[in-house]
Amino acid sequence: MDEALLADIRSTAKSGMALGNERFKQEVADLTGRWQHPEKRGRPKGQGKPA
């Protein structure tokens, strides 16, 4: 098996996301109500600073 494919499988399994094309990921997102794309890590900008 190709190492790149194994890396993709491991990454998506670790993050709990679907592996497939964009249409498949969108269908999974619609059915589960979960995003199928990783979001930015960390605190949102502007949070934690007093106004």
Secondary structure, 3 states (H helix, E strand, C coil): CCHHHHHHHHHHHHHCCCCCCHHHHHHHHHHHCCCCCCCCCCCCCCCCCCC
